[in-house]
């Protein structure tokens, strides 16, 4: 028997809030923006990296 996963999203790749805090964002499923998991700790650049796909967000 196969299983199906249905993922719903609003389609927006954004990192919200707290840009003036040391964490640089609110907590997300990826952690905080300051953690570098998006390839940058800049909100705009991080969103562009997520839009570009997983390789843009990969750590070196």
N, C-alpha and C positions, 0 to 999 in steps of 0.2 A: 504494500500500500504506500503510495507516495503522499507526501505532505506538501501543502501549499502555504507559502508565506505571503501575506498581502501587506505591503508597506504603503502607507498613505503619507503624503507630505504636501506642504503648501508650495513646494518648488522653489522656495527662496533660500539661498545659501548665504545666510547672514550670521554675524556674531553680535549678540546684543549687549548693550549696556556696559556700565562700569569701566569705561575707557580711561577714566582718570585714576583708577585704582591700580595697585601693584599687579593684580591678576589680569588687568586689561580687558576683562569681559565678565559677564555672568557665567556661572558654571554651565557647561553643556555636556553632552554625551562623550565628547572628545576631551573634556577637561576645560581648563582656562586657556584663553588666547595666549597668555604669557608663557604657557608650557611649550610653545613652538610646534605643536602637532600639525599646524596648517602651513608650515614652511615659512611663516612670518608671524610677528606679533603685531602687525599693522592690520586693522580691521578690513580695509579695502583690499589690500594685497592677499590676505587670507581668503576672502570671498572669491577673488579671481582664481586663486590656486584650487579651491574646491570646485569651481566651475570648470577648470581645465582637466580635472580628473585626479585619480589617486596618485599618479606619479609626481604631480606637482607638489603634493603635500608630503611626500616621503622624506624621511630624514636622511641626511647624507651619512 
